[in-house]
Amino acid sequence: MSGTAGVIKLELARAEDMFETPTVTLGSTAGGTIAGIDRCLAELTAHPLRPPVHLELELPEAEITPGTGASVVTTLQRYCDEHHRHNENQIRGMKRSGWRALRVGFPITLLGLTIVAIGGDMSKSDPFQDVVDIVGWVLAWLGLWYPFDKVVFYPTDLVRENRALAVLRTATVSVVPRSESTSH
């Protein structure tokens, strides 16, 4: 597969291998071991390409029929739409879960800040004052870290994948016969 100049090239044994895990033929150097759609998404998330993107599928000549390209485009668009919706639901669920985590996190933060305030009232010569301050600040940080991490950072991978899905959905697709020199 290559992703230069807005072109993603995939060598597949069957058109269905674009969406299914391919059957591996031992000793063959043709085809892949990962579904083509997953390879495209990995390419687009690792090396984002701006539309228009062209997807070139190399298939054995026996696998190419007059409607192969149109069928791949229809299934590709359906796949992208369904996965985009699924990811959006996942993102909403993560954010909701993060805000709900504040129910536990906020009291932990208040406990930590209370400990810090109590530690501030201790004599500076008290050997436990530093320990009390550290424990209080760690609790204060811990109570807010997980909820905000879940709201802000957890969804970023899915947002990135949705960008790739949007680009892939609008890709033009061509199906070309694989040259005999590359297959076994």
N, C-alpha and C positions, 0 to 999 in steps of 0.2 A: 504494500500500500504506500502511496506517496501522497503528500498534501501540498504540492507546489502549484503555484499559480491558480489557486481556487479549484484544483482538480483532485478528487480522491479516487484512486484506482483500487479496485478489489478484484482479486482472482477467486472465483467461486466454482465449485464443482456442479452446483445446481442453483437455480434462482431462489429456491426456498432457503438456501444457506444464508441468504441475506438476513433472515429473521429467525432461523433455527440454529441450534448448535449443529455444525456439520458432522457428518459421519466421516471418521478418519480412515483413510485407506493406508495401511502400513506400507512404508517404502515410497509413497508418492510424494513428490515435491510440489504438486499442484494443490490448489484449494487452501483452506485454512482450518484452524481448529477452534476458532472463535466465531460466533455469529457476525455476519457482515455489519449489521446495524451497530453492534457494540464496538466494532473496530472504527466505524465512522464517528461515533460519539466520542471515543477516546481521542481520535485525531482532532476533532473540532474543539474539545475541551483543552487539549494540550497545546494546540497550535490554532487558535481561533482564526477562521477565515470569514471574510465579509461576503455577503451574497453579491453576485450570484456564484454559487458553488456548483460544480459539475461532478456528478458521480458516474464513473465509468466502470461498468461491471464486465469483466471478462469471463465468459462461460464457454464450455465445450460447444462446438457447433450443433451437436445433436440436442442440446438443451434449449436452444433458441427457437422460439416459435414467433409468428407475427405479433401476438399480443403480449409477449413477455415483458417488454419495456413498460407498457401501459399498466400491466398488472403490478409490477414492482412499484411504480409511482403511486398507484392507489393504496397499496398496502403500506408503503412508506409514509404517506400522509396520515393514514389512519393510526399507524404506530406512533408517529410524532404527536398527534392530537391526544391520544389516550395517555401516553407517558407524560405529556405536559400537564394534563388534568390531574393525573396521579401525583406528580411532583408538587403541584400547587396545593393539593390536599395535605400532603406530607409537610409542606412548609407551614401551612396554617396550623396543623396539629402540633408541630414543634414549638411554634410561638405560643400557642395556647398553653401547652405543657410548661413552657418557661415561665409564663405569667402566673400559672397556678403554683409553680415551685416557690414563688414569693410568699405563699401562705406559710411555708416552713422557714424559708430563708430570711424573711423580714424579722421574725422574732429572734432568730439566731443572731442577726446583725444587731438588734437592740440589746440582746444579752451581752454581746461583745463590747458595744459602746458603753454599756453600764459598767462592765468590768474595767474598762479604760478609765472611766470617770472615778470609780472607786480607787483604782490604782493611783490616780492623780492626787487623791486625798492622803495617800500614804506618805510617810516621811521619806525624804530623799535618801536617807541613810539606811532605810529598810532594804535588806538584800533581796527580798522577793518582789520589789517594785518592778524591776525589769521583766521578770517572768510574767507578772500579772499584766503588764502593758502588752507584751508580745501575745499572750493568750487572748486578750481582749481584741487586739487588732486582727489577729488571725480569724477569730470567730466573726468579727464584723465583715471582713473581706469574704470569707467563705459563704456567709449567708446570702450575699448578693452575686457572687461569682457565677455559680451554676445557673441561676435563672437568667441572668443577662447573657451568659455564654450561649445558652440554648435559644434565646430569642435572636441574638445578633449573629453569632458565628455558625451554629449548626446548619442553618438553611443555605449557607453560601454555596456548597457543592451542588445542591439541587437547583439553585438559581443559575449557576454556571451551566448545568446540564440543560436547563430549559432554553438558555440562549443557543446552545448547540442544536437542540431540537428544532427551534424556530428557523435556523439557517438550513438545517437538513431538510425540513419540510418543503422549502422552496427550491431545493436543488433540482437541476435538470438531470435526467438519467439517460444514459445510453448503454445499450447492451451490445457488446462486440464479441466476435468469436475469438477464442484464445488460440494463439498460434501453437502449432503442434510442437515446436521446439521447447516450450515451457512446461509441457505436461508429460506425465509418465503414466 
